[in-house]
Amino acid sequence: MFNTLFITKTILRNANLLKNPSPVFMRHMRLQKKYEENPSSALITDSAEVIGKNLHDPFRTTVSINRELHVPFKIGVHRAVGGDHDFPNPGDMLCATLASCLESTLRMVANRHNITLTKTRVLVSAKVDVRGTLRMNITTPVEFQSMHVDLEVIAKGINKKTLNTLIQGTKRSCIIYQTLKKGTPITINII
């Protein structure tokens, strides 16, 4: 029964979307077809690179985001660990990454389901005890101990149940949220 109900709801939702297709739905349909025909094309690699310049300055660097676009972004070191905090620091970038992924995923999920958003706001904060990285206490973990998201969403004509479904769908589909929540193994290759 559950499968029949699920299939029926999916068919009805997709039929409604076909009558009034969203740009996200149309793009996703093309991509799903492509990935079904060639599953390996669904495996992508994002990147960022820092090539050390001005190595005499330990408090500032520039990260190049995306190998295709090479978007330069200045990075500073947080004053809590001795930097000037004159540019965003890596912790700020981590928060920005989560906030931007959640918000863009929210917009795509809403668009795909023909939900008209009138306001979104995502504020991400992360807390860390810097005594760990300063090696003041070897029992203090060198990591963010917690992250918090304030999410504000206002949409036309939806009830709390639909809003909750939208937010749950966003959390399930947000790559950065899922990565941080579950953790990902990291390898380092010395070249």
Disulfide bonds with the S-S distance in Angstrom:
none
